[in-house]
Amino acid sequence: MLNIEIDGKPLEVEHGSTIIDAADAAGIAIPRFCYHKKLSVAANCRMCLVQVEKFNKPLPACATPVADGMKIYTRSKAAVEAQQSVMEFLLINHPLDCPICDQGGECDLQDIAVAYGASGSRYTEEKRVVFNKNIGPLVSTDMTRCIQCTRCVRFLKEVGGMQELGMVGRGEHAEITAYVDQSVNSELSGNIIDLCPVGALTSKPFRYSARSWELTRRSSIAPHDGLGSHIEVHVKDHKVMRVLPREKESINECWLSDRDRFSYEGLNSPDRLKVPMIKHNGQWQETDWKTALEFAAGQLKDITKQYGGDALGVLVSPNSTMEEGYLIKQLSEGLGCGNVDYRLRQTDFRLDGKRTGTPWMGCNIQEIEELDRILLIGSNIRNEHPLLAQRIRKAVANGAELCIVSPLDNDPLMDVAHKVIVRPNDMVNVLGQILKAMSGLQKLSLCLPPTLNTLLEEIKVRPNTQKIAECLAGISEELILIAPKVGIFLGNMALSDPRFTEMYSMAEAIGGITGAKGGILPPAANSTGMHLMGVMPSATGMHARAMIEVPRKAYLLLNIEPELDCQHAALATDAMAKAECVIALTAYKSAALENADILLPIAPFTETSGTFMSMEGRVQSFQAVTRPLGECRPAWKVLRVLANTLGLNGFDYNSSEEVKNKIFHGEKPSALVWRSLNNNLKELVEIQINIKKEGLQRIGEVPQYESDPIVRRSPPLQKTKYNIRPMARMHADQLTELGLQDGDLVVAYQDKGSALLKVRLDNHVAKGCVRVAAAHPLTAGLGDLMGDITIEKASTEHAALYEKQLTEMA
Amino acid sequence: MAEQTTKMATRKSSSAKKAARPVVMTDLTGQTLVTLRTLNEKNPASLATYEKLGGYAQLKRLVTEKIKAPEIINQVKVSNLRGRGGAGFPTGLKWSFMPRYYDGTKYLVCNTDEGEPGTFKDRDIIRYNPHQLIEGMAIAAYTLGARVGYNYIHGEIWQDYEIFEAALAEAREAGYLGENLFGSNFSFDLYAVHGYGAYICGEETALIESIEGKKGQPRFKPPFPASYGVFGKPTNVNNTESYASIPWIMQHGGQAFADLGVPNSGGSKLFSVSGHVEKPGNYEIRMGTPFKELLEMAGGIWKGRQLKAVIPGGPSTAVMPARAIENATMDYDGLSKAGSSLGAGSMIVMDDTTCMVKTLKRLSYFFYEESCGQCTPCREGTGWVYRIIERIVDGKGKMEDLDLLTDLSNNISGRTICALGDAAATPVLSFIKHFRPEFEYYIQHGKSMVDGK
């Protein structure tokens, strides 16, 4: 520790900290623009100049390390003069028109100018004008306002992983710009809006819609991925105007993914269902809650009475709250129905009943930064969990080595030490190779079950998998670690794969040998919570896949659009069409719910209270930030009244808080979580190492801006370059083999369904695979996300049909 | 060379013209001096010429006799050699900052990016005596343990760059560069890097960024290049003339070099004399030579006019009115006492027909255009200053502009990342200080006191 003095205040600070760190910790305000605690130090704005004893020039507080005995003056004559002169320089070319600037009222430059600027300007020469850049649908630019602090440049390079903005030109001609004719495509791009200390980068969707002081700021939890990012929802006149990150170092730090930031635009979608609706003779009719609930209850009662509880299928969105999950589970039990499931995009349920607890990510989000070796299995991490990718990027920047086993070779925007890009079918074998190689590298004799040992015997370890095994064991070209901290994670593609059990078992075995942390990366906001609540089939019940495979007489849907949210779109559509009655609790009225019979309007996360449990087991409750739209009601209330109408007991909850208390039995949530989270398997499941199957395999990835009903309706996110309509993407070799070319029209067949798709050359796809995005109307006729697929060249009639489809979609 | 010049027509510089080059390599005593030793030879830039004059003998001696680094550094310290790029930092002391033991590659960088108006001395070193620079760098590399070196050459001089590349090829061929030199375990690879003509790349950390392939922008110091230089590795950066002085120092000893000059300013120095003199060019003279002698060597003020002012070390040094410089000596202390500084020795002489207001406009335009734009005071301030002076020259000046200019220059100076801010402020402050009545006249009458236009 060093002893220093700032403005006469003696302080003890850590060795290596800068003056600004010390001042911030002591609550001494030093103005700054370019400095940001999460970015590299640029020292270019010069606003933080302070006087330091024994130095004849003022020094930038952000870039000056403290030394023992240093005496710093932040408000002395010399310091203030320096700060004022910098302020004057910053303002000469900056437009002084705060009243028409979108940043007005929340602008660092404006605030600091009040404190350090003069009341008038001495500048009478011509001002600089900089042309605006179009950097995409999310961030609006007003480049004349830019003060060249380069926070945006550094963010995209250091945090985003790719330098998509840069400063070109010299001196006064210097300006921030993207690559020629390119937009900023980072999935974290919205953060540059927060970082920009002036009105140069503002939110395009929010621009000119409200003033910061008109907004009520309410805390909430982001509902689109498993991180549970903390957000601040800004509301005006009961309407969500924008979403900003709320700082939480251990989860989202001070960042937010674009999905979490801009999805709110979907809340104000014209698709929102405002009143209950019942289908009479094929026609939708608006109705009141009482009629709707009584009708729904009557239907449920009739069908379960007539065919038994088993005739009902209950499909629950993993983005729904724990309270909603609990109540729907109770309600199903009350109807004698064991067919409840939240795992809509899963197809392999062989591990059911074999788990010792609730699967989770196996470590805390923050711990990822400290890992030395990371193995990602079947995950396009930037697409699935953008901020988790950012943590891994940090780990890699700190020297961690990242290994990837995946059917997709998408650039994670960080160095990848080793990767194996193969068909999902072959991933199991690759993992087996790693396991076998690992066992050879261990000093101890391997204690694998004899069955597994026998399986491994047939496997031949290839050089690249040997490398991964060595890497995980700590051997590296750079530095050999004796006991590296290893993390092994399974992503969405692994979770949706029919060989998930094999992948999971292998990962667990590799993890056991390496002493790795890790587990699955649950895709949705409350996947872990739903598992903990047991929103899963009873011992005799059907899982999500079985429920659509063997159509039920009736379905109760919570917060889902079956053909877009289910593993097998064609089966889901078919099952809904065949059912006598489909009751959907939904925030949206959509084409995907055309086969429903009763629509009950429920409140999305901003209009209801509830609890999510994140992938790291964090139980986080939130309140409604605005009142429900129209006749919408919180789903927990709807479920409670529906249960009451059904005459079921034990549903007399007056608040979601009461439901939560019931869930946790009044205990601290963390206590239950601590007891419940466990990735271990009770017993080994019979697995198969070699899956020899000819033919093509589909990689049905869910694009990040199609992941749930809210995101699907956010216009700005839909306008980003990530939102391109599904195509049949294949490796060049694959195209040659099939005699196809980029741009050809093909028919993709899965089971009985098909889809018309354009071919796209994509060398990021493993050979033997076709990447066809899911959760899109164009692919709603297809089957399993990771299932077998056949591709045929389309006829001329198909071409006309395809054009028609596109027009309809537009 | 001629074909190459046409090939590179788009990048041709003044050096491509067949300009008269009245370079004088001796002082009035006629003694042969240090950095342009080969000048009077037939093929001054060739290896044979340099070897004939004893070239590379010092490198060979130091390497084969395994002379220890501290001994070499000590000689450089004794020589009183101070950085010839303008800052005048003692070279020996700078060398002692390089970490002796370092697990990795250390780098050596030569700054031949002279871009300030009136500076053209380093160009003549690589044009006429490139091997002395190469030998100097190799000795420095041997002393400092650098494995790789770069000579960063200003973007606007192409022919000279080619001459240097040719010299490098010769030196490699002759075994003065490369692996295991003279059968020792000392290896040194030297490369030339051609810049793109940005003045800012003459700032050592911007130069390093540029070598790394990035936009030339100064880095914040500390850390200094000695601990974090090229590719983040320890790097020693010196000026061309500094390195080129080393072989002479090694040959004759540090004391002999120091004795060429005066206390605190060792050796000889190249002065680029330009402006209103009869014989502009580079003059290598002993440190401490009276100004008058240098002016006499340059043929005196042209056209029989009177001396008005001198910028002694390049525009980043303060202008001196005739009375202030007339009795000054050309060395660090002498010019400092007289109210300016030696800088890079780029002496711009102005006769009595020179309008100081218009001169300042041109100089501030240079700094305005060459500011890198990274930090606020320089980016914004240089443009503001230039615009005010431009307005004065346009006849729209206001009396309060002079105080504003002074104030703004003081606000730029000392508050920027690198010294370009200080450099931009110095001419403004010194011109107004010494020639204020001329500025006031211009503002009052809307025209120049000197030429009436």
Chai-1 contact restraints between the chains, C-beta under 6 A:
chainA,res_idxA,chainB,res_idxB,connection_type,confidence,min_distance_angstrom,max_distance_angstrom,comment,restraint_id
A,A43,B,F220,contact,1.0,0.0,6.0,A-B,restraint_1
A,N44,B,Q374,contact,1.0,0.0,6.0,A-B,restraint_2
A,N44,B,C375,contact,1.0,0.0,6.0,A-B,restraint_3
A,C45,B,T376,contact,1.0,0.0,6.0,A-B,restraint_4
A,R46,B,C375,contact,1.0,0.0,6.0,A-B,restraint_5
A,R46,B,T376,contact,1.0,0.0,6.0,A-B,restraint_6
A,R46,B,P377,contact,1.0,0.0,6.0,A-B,restraint_7
A,R46,B,R415,contact,1.0,0.0,6.0,A-B,restraint_8
A,K57,B,G414,contact,1.0,0.0,6.0,A-B,restraint_9
A,A63,B,F220,contact,1.0,0.0,6.0,A-B,restraint_10
A,A82,B,R415,contact,1.0,0.0,6.0,A-B,restraint_11
A,S85,B,N411,contact,1.0,0.0,6.0,A-B,restraint_12
A,V86,B,T376,contact,1.0,0.0,6.0,A-B,restraint_13
A,F89,B,T376,contact,1.0,0.0,6.0,A-B,restraint_14
A,F89,B,P377,contact,1.0,0.0,6.0,A-B,restraint_15
A,F89,B,E380,contact,1.0,0.0,6.0,A-B,restraint_16
A,F89,B,G381,contact,1.0,0.0,6.0,A-B,restraint_17
A,L90,B,T376,contact,1.0,0.0,6.0,A-B,restraint_18
A,I92,B,E380,contact,1.0,0.0,6.0,A-B,restraint_19
A,I92,B,W384,contact,1.0,0.0,6.0,A-B,restraint_20
A,E125,B,R387,contact,1.0,0.0,6.0,A-B,restraint_21
A,R170,B,C372,contact,1.0,0.0,6.0,A-B,restraint_22
A,R170,B,G373,contact,1.0,0.0,6.0,A-B,restraint_23
A,G171,B,S371,contact,1.0,0.0,6.0,A-B,restraint_24
A,G171,B,G373,contact,1.0,0.0,6.0,A-B,restraint_25
A,G171,B,R379,contact,1.0,0.0,6.0,A-B,restraint_26
A,E172,B,G383,contact,1.0,0.0,6.0,A-B,restraint_27
A,A174,B,G373,contact,1.0,0.0,6.0,A-B,restraint_28
